[in-house]
Structures are given as C-alpha cells and as structure tokens.
C-alpha cells in the first residue's frame, strides 16, 4: 500500500516539476500590476482611514498605474534594447 503511494507521489511530483520547468517567469507588466495593487491598497488604506472603499480604490488605481509602467518596461526591453537606436563605437 505504501509503495504504491510513494510511486504515485513520485510520478505526480515529477510531472509537476517537468511542466513547471517549461513555464516562463512573469512579465514586467504582470509584476507591475501586482506590485501596484499592493502599494495602492496600502496607500488607499492609509489615506481613507482604513475604509474598504479607500483600500479597494487605491488597489485599483495602483494596479492600473503599475500595469502601464510594466507594459512600457516590457516594450522598451523588447524594441529598444540599445539606447539611441544602437551602440556607438
């Protein structure tokens, strides 16, 4: 009984590790959205004296701003690798 469980667990963990190895990390846009929501929620909570409306509104505004900043960062990394359109030797 225990050997079967060990084998099934080993196969499940191996499959999970194998599939997770193919995944790429989060983009700057995704990180910016999450970070902006956390910071915006904290700021909204502080400004709104702990009200739920202030916290949710701050999180939404922070997520929008973080999304835009991360999107622009991804775009700049993809299309503007070199500053001033190329290296100058």
Buried (B, 14 or more C-beta within 10 A) or exposed (E): EEEEEEEEEEEEEEEEEEEEEEEEEEBBBBBBBBBBBBBBBBBBBEEBEEEEEBBBBBBBBBBBBBBBBBBEBBEEEEEEEEEEEEEEE
